Amino acid sequence: MRGRVMGIWALIFGGMMPFGSLVSGGFARMVGVPVTIIIGASTASLPPP
């Protein structure tokens, strides 16, 4: 059972990184790299709900 859970975890976190990179790259092209980094850092530093 743990192997199945770890497989899903790896798929979600490892497999979704290319899609996140695609989104952040497009956003950086629209508004600029510094703004994208600031927005990403502020989003990552928010406390969990």
C-alpha positions in Angstrom: 0.0 0.0 0.0 2.8 2.4 0.8 4.3 1.8 -2.6 1.1 2.8 -4.3 0.8 6.0 -2.2 4.4 6.9 -2.9 3.8 6.3 -6.6 0.8 8.7 -6.7 2.8 11.2 -4.7 5.7 11.1 -7.1 3.3 11.4 -10.1 1.6 14.4 -8.6 4.7 16.4 -7.5 7.2 15.2 -10.1 4.9 15.0 -13.0 3.2 18.3 -12.6 6.4 20.4 -12.5 6.7 20.7 -16.3 3.1 22.1 -16.4 3.9 24.6 -13.6 7.0 25.6 -15.5 5.0 26.2 -18.7 2.5 28.4 -16.8 5.2 30.4 -15.1 7.1 30.8 -18.3 4.1 32.2 -20.1 3.4 34.5 -17.2 7.0 35.7 -17.2 6.7 36.5 -20.9 3.5 38.5 -20.2 4.5 40.5 -17.2 8.3 40.0 -16.9 10.6 37.8 -14.9 11.0 39.9 -11.7 7.3 40.3 -11.3 6.8 36.5 -11.8 9.4 35.7 -9.2 7.9 38.1 -6.7 4.4 36.7 -7.2 5.7 33.1 -7.0 7.7 33.8 -3.8 4.8 35.6 -2.1 2.4 32.7 -3.0 4.9 30.1 -1.7 5.3 32.0 1.6 1.6 32.2 2.4 0.5 30.1 5.4 -1.6 27.0 4.7 -5.3 27.5 5.0 
